[in-house]
Amino acid sequence: MRVKCVICDKIEKIEDETLVAKRLRNRPIHTYMCQDCSIRISERTKARIDTGKFRFYRERPEKDDW
């Protein structure tokens, strides 16, 4: 299966039997990102988190007592 990265527009070939290929075939909302772009984004995100100025919204705030 030929896929195109949504960020850098690089065209790659992946095996038809992989989980990524199945997700792309069955759910068109899923997009493909190449390994280079994925690594670059994760490294830059980690660097922003380490600066201390990045707000990471994964944790839910505690409930107010009212």
mmCIF file of the N, C-alpha and C atoms, coordinates in Angstrom:
data_MODEL
# 
_entry.id   MODEL 
# 
loop_
_atom_site.group_PDB 
_atom_site.id 
_atom_site.type_symbol 
_atom_site.label_atom_id 
_atom_site.label_alt_id 
_atom_site.label_comp_id 
_atom_site.label_asym_id 
_atom_site.label_entity_id 
_atom_site.label_seq_id 
_atom_site.pdbx_PDB_ins_code 
_atom_site.Cartn_x 
_atom_site.Cartn_y 
_atom_site.Cartn_z 
_atom_site.occupancy 
_atom_site.B_iso_or_equiv 
_atom_site.pdbx_formal_charge 
_atom_site.auth_seq_id 
_atom_site.auth_comp_id 
_atom_site.auth_asym_id 
_atom_site.auth_atom_id 
_atom_site.pdbx_PDB_model_num 
ATOM 1   N N  . MET A 1 1  ? 0.850   -1.168 0.000  1.00 0.00 ? 1  MET A N  1 
ATOM 2   C CA . MET A 1 1  ? 0.000   0.000  0.000  1.00 0.00 ? 1  MET A CA 1 
ATOM 3   C C  . MET A 1 1  ? 0.899   1.235  0.000  1.00 0.00 ? 1  MET A C  1 
ATOM 4   N N  . ARG A 1 2  ? 0.593   2.164  -0.857 1.00 0.00 ? 2  ARG A N  1 
ATOM 5   C CA . ARG A 1 2  ? 1.337   3.420  -0.900 1.00 0.00 ? 2  ARG A CA 1 
ATOM 6   C C  . ARG A 1 2  ? 0.619   4.447  -0.044 1.00 0.00 ? 2  ARG A C  1 
ATOM 7   N N  . VAL A 1 3  ? 1.390   5.143  0.802  1.00 0.00 ? 3  VAL A N  1 
ATOM 8   C CA . VAL A 1 3  ? 0.820   6.144  1.690  1.00 0.00 ? 3  VAL A CA 1 
ATOM 9   C C  . VAL A 1 3  ? 1.644   7.421  1.579  1.00 0.00 ? 3  VAL A C  1 
ATOM 10  N N  . LYS A 1 4  ? 1.012   8.523  1.934  1.00 0.00 ? 4  LYS A N  1 
ATOM 11  C CA . LYS A 1 4  ? 1.663   9.825  1.846  1.00 0.00 ? 4  LYS A CA 1 
ATOM 12  C C  . LYS A 1 4  ? 1.618   10.497 3.210  1.00 0.00 ? 4  LYS A C  1 
ATOM 13  N N  . CYS A 1 5  ? 2.742   11.006 3.660  1.00 0.00 ? 5  CYS A N  1 
ATOM 14  C CA . CYS A 1 5  ? 2.825   11.680 4.950  1.00 0.00 ? 5  CYS A CA 1 
ATOM 15  C C  . CYS A 1 5  ? 2.056   13.003 4.867  1.00 0.00 ? 5  CYS A C  1 
ATOM 16  N N  . VAL A 1 6  ? 1.280   13.309 5.909  1.00 0.00 ? 6  VAL A N  1 
ATOM 17  C CA . VAL A 1 6  ? 0.469   14.519 5.891  1.00 0.00 ? 6  VAL A CA 1 
ATOM 18  C C  . VAL A 1 6  ? 1.306   15.776 6.132  1.00 0.00 ? 6  VAL A C  1 
ATOM 19  N N  . ILE A 1 7  ? 2.509   15.632 6.657  1.00 0.00 ? 7  ILE A N  1 
ATOM 20  C CA . ILE A 1 7  ? 3.334   16.799 6.961  1.00 0.00 ? 7  ILE A CA 1 
ATOM 21  C C  . ILE A 1 7  ? 4.333   17.096 5.845  1.00 0.00 ? 7  ILE A C  1 
ATOM 22  N N  . CYS A 1 8  ? 5.125   16.096 5.471  1.00 0.00 ? 8  CYS A N  1 
ATOM 23  C CA . CYS A 1 8  ? 6.207   16.352 4.504  1.00 0.00 ? 8  CYS A CA 1 
ATOM 24  C C  . CYS A 1 8  ? 5.878   15.879 3.092  1.00 0.00 ? 8  CYS A C  1 
ATOM 25  N N  . ASP A 1 9  ? 4.734   15.261 2.884  1.00 0.00 ? 9  ASP A N  1 
ATOM 26  C CA . ASP A 1 9  ? 4.289   14.760 1.571  1.00 0.00 ? 9  ASP A CA 1 
ATOM 27  C C  . ASP A 1 9  ? 5.217   13.711 0.965  1.00 0.00 ? 9  ASP A C  1 
ATOM 28  N N  . LYS A 1 10 ? 5.956   13.006 1.817  1.00 0.00 ? 10 LYS A N  1 
ATOM 29  C CA . LYS A 1 10 ? 6.819   11.927 1.342  1.00 0.00 ? 10 LYS A CA 1 
ATOM 30  C C  . LYS A 1 10 ? 5.961   10.684 1.132  1.00 0.00 ? 10 LYS A C  1 
ATOM 31  N N  . ILE A 1 11 ? 6.132   10.020 0.009  1.00 0.00 ? 11 ILE A N  1 
ATOM 32  C CA . ILE A 1 11 ? 5.359   8.825  -0.307 1.00 0.00 ? 11 ILE A CA 1 
ATOM 33  C C  . ILE A 1 11 ? 6.181   7.605  0.091  1.00 0.00 ? 11 ILE A C  1 
ATOM 34  N N  . GLU A 1 12 ? 5.559   6.717  0.882  1.00 0.00 ? 12 GLU A N  1 
ATOM 35  C CA . GLU A 1 12 ? 6.209   5.499  1.340  1.00 0.00 ? 12 GLU A CA 1 
ATOM 36  C C  . GLU A 1 12 ? 5.329   4.309  1.019  1.00 0.00 ? 12 GLU A C  1 
ATOM 37  N N  . LYS A 1 13 ? 5.910   3.138  1.064  1.00 0.00 ? 13 LYS A N  1 
ATOM 38  C CA . LYS A 1 13 ? 5.158   1.914  0.836  1.00 0.00 ? 13 LYS A CA 1 
ATOM 39  C C  . LYS A 1 13 ? 5.156   1.119  2.139  1.00 0.00 ? 13 LYS A C  1 
ATOM 40  N N  . ILE A 1 14 ? 3.946   0.726  2.582  1.00 0.00 ? 14 ILE A N  1 
ATOM 41  C CA . ILE A 1 14 ? 3.825   -0.102 3.774  1.00 0.00 ? 14 ILE A CA 1 
ATOM 42  C C  . ILE A 1 14 ? 3.133   -1.397 3.389  1.00 0.00 ? 14 ILE A C  1 
ATOM 43  N N  . GLU A 1 15 ? 3.327   -2.415 4.203  1.00 0.00 ? 15 GLU A N  1 
ATOM 44  C CA . GLU A 1 15 ? 2.726   -3.720 3.942  1.00 0.00 ? 15 GLU A CA 1 
ATOM 45  C C  . GLU A 1 15 ? 1.212   -3.646 4.114  1.00 0.00 ? 15 GLU A C  1 
ATOM 46  N N  . ASP A 1 16 ? 0.498   -4.380 3.294  1.00 0.00 ? 16 ASP A N  1 
ATOM 47  C CA . ASP A 1 16 ? -0.969  -4.368 3.337  1.00 0.00 ? 16 ASP A CA 1 
ATOM 48  C C  . ASP A 1 16 ? -1.530  -5.016 4.598  1.00 0.00 ? 16 ASP A C  1 
ATOM 49  N N  . GLU A 1 17 ? -0.784  -5.922 5.224  1.00 0.00 ? 17 GLU A N  1 
ATOM 50  C CA . GLU A 1 17 ? -1.298  -6.665 6.368  1.00 0.00 ? 17 GLU A CA 1 
ATOM 51  C C  . GLU A 1 17 ? -1.032  -5.983 7.711  1.00 0.00 ? 17 GLU A C  1 
ATOM 52  N N  . THR A 1 18 ? -0.382  -4.841 7.724  1.00 0.00 ? 18 THR A N  1 
ATOM 53  C CA . THR A 1 18 ? -0.064  -4.188 8.992  1.00 0.00 ? 18 THR A CA 1 
ATOM 54  C C  . THR A 1 18 ? -1.295  -3.504 9.573  1.00 0.00 ? 18 THR A C  1 
ATOM 55  N N  . LEU A 1 19 ? -1.223  -3.231 10.862 1.00 0.00 ? 19 LEU A N  1 
ATOM 56  C CA . LEU A 1 19 ? -2.325  -2.575 11.553 1.00 0.00 ? 19 LEU A CA 1 
ATOM 57  C C  . LEU A 1 19 ? -2.538  -1.152 11.033 1.00 0.00 ? 19 LEU A C  1 
ATOM 58  N N  . VAL A 1 20 ? -1.458  -0.456 10.711 1.00 0.00 ? 20 VAL A N  1 
ATOM 59  C CA . VAL A 1 20 ? -1.568  0.910  10.187 1.00 0.00 ? 20 VAL A CA 1 
ATOM 60  C C  . VAL A 1 20 ? -2.309  0.909  8.854  1.00 0.00 ? 20 VAL A C  1 
ATOM 61  N N  . ALA A 1 21 ? -1.984  -0.042 7.986  1.00 0.00 ? 21 ALA A N  1 
ATOM 62  C CA . ALA A 1 21 ? -2.649  -0.125 6.683  1.00 0.00 ? 21 ALA A CA 1 
ATOM 63  C C  . ALA A 1 21 ? -4.137  -0.424 6.849  1.00 0.00 ? 21 ALA A C  1 
ATOM 64  N N  . LYS A 1 22 ? -4.472  -1.297 7.798  1.00 0.00 ? 22 LYS A N  1 
ATOM 65  C CA . LYS A 1 22 ? -5.874  -1.622 8.025  1.00 0.00 ? 22 LYS A CA 1 
ATOM 66  C C  . LYS A 1 22 ? -6.638  -0.405 8.526  1.00 0.00 ? 22 LYS A C  1 
ATOM 67  N N  . ARG A 1 23 ? -6.040  0.358  9.437  1.00 0.00 ? 23 ARG A N  1 
ATOM 68  C CA . ARG A 1 23 ? -6.699  1.563  9.939  1.00 0.00 ? 23 ARG A CA 1 
ATOM 69  C C  . ARG A 1 23 ? -6.924  2.581  8.830  1.00 0.00 ? 23 ARG A C  1 
ATOM 70  N N  . LEU A 1 24 ? -5.943  2.731  7.955  1.00 0.00 ? 24 LEU A N  1 
ATOM 71  C CA . LEU A 1 24 ? -6.082  3.695  6.860  1.00 0.00 ? 24 LEU A CA 1 
ATOM 72  C C  . LEU A 1 24 ? -7.156  3.263  5.864  1.00 0.00 ? 24 LEU A C  1 
ATOM 73  N N  . ARG A 1 25 ? -7.282  1.969  5.630  1.00 0.00 ? 25 ARG A N  1 
ATOM 74  C CA . ARG A 1 25 ? -8.305  1.481  4.701  1.00 0.00 ? 25 ARG A CA 1 
ATOM 75  C C  . ARG A 1 25 ? -9.706  1.600  5.282  1.00 0.00 ? 25 ARG A C  1 
ATOM 76  N N  . ASN A 1 26 ? -9.873  1.240  6.532  1.00 0.00 ? 26 ASN A N  1 
ATOM 77  C CA . ASN A 1 26 ? -11.210 1.147  7.109  1.00 0.00 ? 26 ASN A CA 1 
ATOM 78  C C  . ASN A 1 26 ? -11.728 2.445  7.703  1.00 0.00 ? 26 ASN A C  1 
ATOM 79  N N  . ARG A 1 27 ? -10.855 3.332  8.089  1.00 0.00 ? 27 ARG A N  1 
ATOM 80  C CA . ARG A 1 27 ? -11.278 4.596  8.694  1.00 0.00 ? 27 ARG A CA 1 
ATOM 81  C C  . ARG A 1 27 ? -10.563 5.747  8.000  1.00 0.00 ? 27 ARG A C  1 
ATOM 82  N N  . PRO A 1 28 ? -11.219 6.426  7.100  1.00 0.00 ? 28 PRO A N  1 
ATOM 83  C CA . PRO A 1 28 ? -10.561 7.488  6.330  1.00 0.00 ? 28 PRO A CA 1 
ATOM 84  C C  . PRO A 1 28 ? -10.126 8.676  7.171  1.00 0.00 ? 28 PRO A C  1 
ATOM 85  N N  . ILE A 1 29 ? -10.620 8.809  8.391  1.00 0.00 ? 29 ILE A N  1 
ATOM 86  C CA . ILE A 1 29 ? -10.221 9.935  9.234  1.00 0.00 ? 29 ILE A CA 1 
ATOM 87  C C  . ILE A 1 29 ? -8.772  9.779  9.706  1.00 0.00 ? 29 ILE A C  1 
ATOM 88  N N  . HIS A 1 30 ? -8.282  8.546  9.770  1.00 0.00 ? 30 HIS A N  1 
ATOM 89  C CA . HIS A 1 30 ? -6.900  8.318  10.179 1.00 0.00 ? 30 HIS A CA 1 
ATOM 90  C C  . HIS A 1 30 ? -5.955  8.795  9.085  1.00 0.00 ? 30 HIS A C  1 
ATOM 91  N N  . THR A 1 31 ? -4.890  9.456  9.476  1.00 0.00 ? 31 THR A N  1 
ATOM 92  C CA . THR A 1 31 ? -3.905  9.944  8.518  1.00 0.00 ? 31 THR A CA 1 
ATOM 93  C C  . THR A 1 31 ? -2.563  9.306  8.824  1.00 0.00 ? 31 THR A C  1 
ATOM 94  N N  . TYR A 1 32 ? -1.685  9.278  7.845  1.00 0.00 ? 32 TYR A N  1 
ATOM 95  C CA . TYR A 1 32 ? -0.387  8.657  7.981  1.00 0.00 ? 32 TYR A CA 1 
ATOM 96  C C  . TYR A 1 32 ? 0.674   9.727  8.194  1.00 0.00 ? 32 TYR A C  1 
ATOM 97  N N  . MET A 1 33 ? 1.578   9.462  9.131  1.00 0.00 ? 33 MET A N  1 
ATOM 98  C CA . MET A 1 33 ? 2.719   10.343 9.364  1.00 0.00 ? 33 MET A CA 1 
ATOM 99  C C  . MET A 1 33 ? 3.976   9.472  9.319  1.00 0.00 ? 33 MET A C  1 
ATOM 100 N N  . CYS A 1 34 ? 4.963   9.871  8.536  1.00 0.00 ? 34 CYS A N  1 
ATOM 101 C CA . CYS A 1 34 ? 6.176   9.073  8.392  1.00 0.00 ? 34 CYS A CA 1 
ATOM 102 C C  . CYS A 1 34 ? 6.963   9.062  9.711  1.00 0.00 ? 34 CYS A C  1 
ATOM 103 N N  . GLN A 1 35 ? 7.882   8.130  9.805  1.00 0.00 ? 35 GLN A N  1 
ATOM 104 C CA . GLN A 1 35 ? 8.662   7.960  11.025 1.00 0.00 ? 35 GLN A CA 1 
ATOM 105 C C  . GLN A 1 35 ? 9.523   9.186  11.321 1.00 0.00 ? 35 GLN A C  1 
ATOM 106 N N  . ASP A 1 36 ? 10.087  9.807  10.298 1.00 0.00 ? 36 ASP A N  1 
ATOM 107 C CA . ASP A 1 36 ? 10.927  10.996 10.504 1.00 0.00 ? 36 ASP A CA 1 
ATOM 108 C C  . ASP A 1 36 ? 10.130  12.141 11.123 1.00 0.00 ? 36 ASP A C  1 
ATOM 109 N N  . CYS A 1 37 ? 8.947   12.401 10.606 1.00 0.00 ? 37 CYS A N  1 
ATOM 110 C CA . CYS A 1 37 ? 8.109   13.481 11.144 1.00 0.00 ? 37 CYS A CA 1 
ATOM 111 C C  . CYS A 1 37 ? 7.635   13.159 12.548 1.00 0.00 ? 37 CYS A C  1 
ATOM 112 N N  . SER A 1 38 ? 7.301   11.909 12.796 1.00 0.00 ? 38 SER A N  1 
ATOM 113 C CA . SER A 1 38 ? 6.847   11.497 14.121 1.00 0.00 ? 38 SER A CA 1 
ATOM 114 C C  . SER A 1 38 ? 7.943   11.698 15.166 1.00 0.00 ? 38 SER A C  1 
ATOM 115 N N  . ILE A 1 39 ? 9.161   11.318 14.839 1.00 0.00 ? 39 ILE A N  1 
ATOM 116 C CA . ILE A 1 39 ? 10.296  11.500 15.756 1.00 0.00 ? 39 ILE A CA 1 
ATOM 117 C C  . ILE A 1 39 ? 10.568  12.976 15.972 1.00 0.00 ? 39 ILE A C  1 
ATOM 118 N N  . ARG A 1 40 ? 10.545  13.763 14.897 1.00 0.00 ? 40 ARG A N  1 
ATOM 119 C CA . ARG A 1 40 ? 10.814  15.199 15.009 1.00 0.00 ? 40 ARG A CA 1 
ATOM 120 C C  . ARG A 1 40 ? 9.780   15.888 15.905 1.00 0.00 ? 40 ARG A C  1 
ATOM 121 N N  . ILE A 1 41 ? 8.524   15.565 15.746 1.00 0.00 ? 41 ILE A N  1 
ATOM 122 C CA . ILE A 1 41 ? 7.475   16.181 16.553 1.00 0.00 ? 41 ILE A CA 1 
ATOM 123 C C  . ILE A 1 41 ? 7.611   15.775 18.015 1.00 0.00 ? 41 ILE A C  1 
ATOM 124 N N  . SER A 1 42 ? 7.891   14.499 18.276 1.00 0.00 ? 42 SER A N  1 
ATOM 125 C CA . SER A 1 42 ? 8.020   14.058 19.669 1.00 0.00 ? 42 SER A CA 1 
ATOM 126 C C  . SER A 1 42 ? 9.225   14.696 20.347 1.00 0.00 ? 42 SER A C  1 
ATOM 127 N N  . GLU A 1 43 ? 10.344  14.852 19.635 1.00 0.00 ? 43 GLU A N  1 
ATOM 128 C CA . GLU A 1 43 ? 11.520  15.496 20.228 1.00 0.00 ? 43 GLU A CA 1 
ATOM 129 C C  . GLU A 1 43 ? 11.256  16.963 20.541 1.00 0.00 ? 43 GLU A C  1 
ATOM 130 N N  . ARG A 1 44 ? 10.612  17.661 19.640 1.00 0.00 ? 44 ARG A N  1 
ATOM 131 C CA . ARG A 1 44 ? 10.322  19.076 19.880 1.00 0.00 ? 44 ARG A CA 1 
ATOM 132 C C  . ARG A 1 44 ? 9.301   19.269 20.997 1.00 0.00 ? 44 ARG A C  1 
ATOM 133 N N  . THR A 1 45 ? 8.336   18.365 21.094 1.00 0.00 ? 45 THR A N  1 
ATOM 134 C CA . THR A 1 45 ? 7.363   18.449 22.176 1.00 0.00 ? 45 THR A CA 1 
ATOM 135 C C  . THR A 1 45 ? 8.034   18.216 23.519 1.00 0.00 ? 45 THR A C  1 
ATOM 136 N N  . LYS A 1 46 ? 8.912   17.229 23.588 1.00 0.00 ? 46 LYS A N  1 
ATOM 137 C CA . LYS A 1 46 ? 9.649   16.972 24.830 1.00 0.00 ? 46 LYS A CA 1 
ATOM 138 C C  . LYS A 1 46 ? 10.514  18.160 25.205 1.00 0.00 ? 46 LYS A C  1 
ATOM 139 N N  . ALA A 1 47 ? 11.126  18.809 24.227 1.00 0.00 ? 47 ALA A N  1 
ATOM 140 C CA . ALA A 1 47 ? 11.954  19.988 24.505 1.00 0.00 ? 47 ALA A CA 1 
ATOM 141 C C  . ALA A 1 47 ? 11.102  21.138 25.041 1.00 0.00 ? 47 ALA A C  1 
ATOM 142 N N  . ARG A 1 48 ? 9.899   21.331 24.495 1.00 0.00 ? 48 ARG A N  1 
ATOM 143 C CA . ARG A 1 48 ? 9.012   22.386 25.000 1.00 0.00 ? 48 ARG A CA 1 
ATOM 144 C C  . ARG A 1 48 ? 8.530   22.082 26.410 1.00 0.00 ? 48 ARG A C  1 
ATOM 145 N N  . ILE A 1 49 ? 8.265   20.822 26.704 1.00 0.00 ? 49 ILE A N  1 
ATOM 146 C CA . ILE A 1 49 ? 7.839   20.442 28.053 1.00 0.00 ? 49 ILE A CA 1 
ATOM 147 C C  . ILE A 1 49 ? 8.960   20.709 29.046 1.00 0.00 ? 49 ILE A C  1 
ATOM 148 N N  . ASP A 1 50 ? 10.192  20.437 28.661 1.00 0.00 ? 50 ASP A N  1 
ATOM 149 C CA . ASP A 1 50 ? 11.342  20.631 29.555 1.00 0.00 ? 50 ASP A CA 1 
ATOM 150 C C  . ASP A 1 50 ? 11.625  22.095 29.854 1.00 0.00 ? 50 ASP A C  1 
ATOM 151 N N  . THR A 1 51 ? 11.151  23.019 29.026 1.00 0.00 ? 51 THR A N  1 
ATOM 152 C CA . THR A 1 51 ? 11.398  24.431 29.296 1.00 0.00 ? 51 THR A CA 1 
ATOM 153 C C  . THR A 1 51 ? 10.613  24.928 30.493 1.00 0.00 ? 51 THR A C  1 
ATOM 154 N N  . GLY A 1 52 ? 9.492   24.290 30.799 1.00 0.00 ? 52 GLY A N  1 
ATOM 155 C CA . GLY A 1 52 ? 8.676   24.696 31.921 1.00 0.00 ? 52 GLY A CA 1 
ATOM 156 C C  . GLY A 1 52 ? 7.600   25.707 31.556 1.00 0.00 ? 52 GLY A C  1 
ATOM 157 N N  . LYS A 1 53 ? 7.648   26.251 30.363 1.00 0.00 ? 53 LYS A N  1 
ATOM 158 C CA . LYS A 1 53 ? 6.653   27.229 29.914 1.00 0.00 ? 53 LYS A CA 1 
ATOM 159 C C  . LYS A 1 53 ? 5.509   26.571 29.149 1.00 0.00 ? 53 LYS A C  1 
ATOM 160 N N  . PHE A 1 54 ? 5.645   25.316 28.863 1.00 0.00 ? 54 PHE A N  1 
ATOM 161 C CA . PHE A 1 54 ? 4.646   24.572 28.109 1.00 0.00 ? 54 PHE A CA 1 
ATOM 162 C C  . PHE A 1 54 ? 3.599   24.034 29.063 1.00 0.00 ? 54 PHE A C  1 
ATOM 163 N N  . ARG A 1 55 ? 2.328   24.297 28.790 1.00 0.00 ? 55 ARG A N  1 
ATOM 164 C CA . ARG A 1 55 ? 1.246   23.795 29.644 1.00 0.00 ? 55 ARG A CA 1 
ATOM 165 C C  . ARG A 1 55 ? 0.752   22.481 29.079 1.00 0.00 ? 55 ARG A C  1 
ATOM 166 N N  . PHE A 1 56 ? 0.855   21.464 29.875 1.00 0.00 ? 56 PHE A N  1 
ATOM 167 C CA . PHE A 1 56 ? 0.488   20.122 29.451 1.00 0.00 ? 56 PHE A CA 1 
ATOM 168 C C  . PHE A 1 56 ? -0.874  19.800 30.031 1.00 0.00 ? 56 PHE A C  1 
ATOM 169 N N  . TYR A 1 57 ? -1.901  19.714 29.212 1.00 0.00 ? 57 TYR A N  1 
ATOM 170 C CA . TYR A 1 57 ? -3.278  19.586 29.654 1.00 0.00 ? 57 TYR A CA 1 
ATOM 171 C C  . TYR A 1 57 ? -3.767  18.137 29.727 1.00 0.00 ? 57 TYR A C  1 
ATOM 172 N N  . ARG A 1 58 ? -2.931  17.195 29.984 1.00 0.00 ? 58 ARG A N  1 
ATOM 173 C CA . ARG A 1 58 ? -3.373  15.809 30.056 1.00 0.00 ? 58 ARG A CA 1 
ATOM 174 C C  . ARG A 1 58 ? -4.062  15.503 31.375 1.00 0.00 ? 58 ARG A C  1 
ATOM 175 N N  . GLU A 1 59 ? -3.587  16.050 32.453 1.00 0.00 ? 59 GLU A N  1 
ATOM 176 C CA . GLU A 1 59 ? -4.170  15.756 33.753 1.00 0.00 ? 59 GLU A CA 1 
ATOM 177 C C  . GLU A 1 59 ? -5.425  16.582 33.954 1.00 0.00 ? 59 GLU A C  1 
ATOM 178 N N  . ARG A 1 60 ? -6.416  15.967 34.541 1.00 0.00 ? 60 ARG A N  1 
ATOM 179 C CA . ARG A 1 60 ? -7.667  16.672 34.797 1.00 0.00 ? 60 ARG A CA 1 
ATOM 180 C C  . ARG A 1 60 ? -7.517  17.486 36.077 1.00 0.00 ? 60 ARG A C  1 
ATOM 181 N N  . PRO A 1 61 ? -8.031  18.690 36.076 1.00 0.00 ? 61 PRO A N  1 
ATOM 182 C CA . PRO A 1 61 ? -7.991  19.478 37.311 1.00 0.00 ? 61 PRO A CA 1 
ATOM 183 C C  . PRO A 1 61 ? -8.901  18.858 38.360 1.00 0.00 ? 61 PRO A C  1 
ATOM 184 N N  . GLU A 1 62 ? -8.542  19.062 39.608 1.00 0.00 ? 62 GLU A N  1 
ATOM 185 C CA . GLU A 1 62 ? -9.357  18.503 40.684 1.00 0.00 ? 62 GLU A CA 1 
ATOM 186 C C  . GLU A 1 62 ? -10.700 19.227 40.730 1.00 0.00 ? 62 GLU A C  1 
ATOM 187 N N  . LYS A 1 63 ? -11.720 18.510 41.142 1.00 0.00 ? 63 LYS A N  1 
ATOM 188 C CA . LYS A 1 63 ? -13.068 19.084 41.186 1.00 0.00 ? 63 LYS A CA 1 
ATOM 189 C C  . LYS A 1 63 ? -13.180 20.081 42.310 1.00 0.00 ? 63 LYS A C  1 
ATOM 190 N N  . ASP A 1 64 ? -13.922 21.139 42.051 1.00 0.00 ? 64 ASP A N  1 
ATOM 191 C CA . ASP A 1 64 ? -14.214 22.123 43.088 1.00 0.00 ? 64 ASP A CA 1 
ATOM 192 C C  . ASP A 1 64 ? -15.296 21.569 44.008 1.00 0.00 ? 64 ASP A C  1 
ATOM 193 N N  . ASP A 1 65 ? -15.224 21.941 45.256 1.00 0.00 ? 65 ASP A N  1 
ATOM 194 C CA . ASP A 1 65 ? -16.239 21.505 46.211 1.00 0.00 ? 65 ASP A CA 1 
ATOM 195 C C  . ASP A 1 65 ? -17.342 22.543 46.312 1.00 0.00 ? 65 ASP A C  1 
ATOM 196 N N  . TRP A 1 66 ? -18.339 22.410 45.461 1.00 0.00 ? 66 TRP A N  1 
ATOM 197 C CA . TRP A 1 66 ? -19.470 23.290 45.594 1.00 0.00 ? 66 TRP A CA 1 
ATOM 198 C C  . TRP A 1 66 ? -20.694 22.608 45.367 1.00 0.00 ? 66 TRP A C  1 
# 
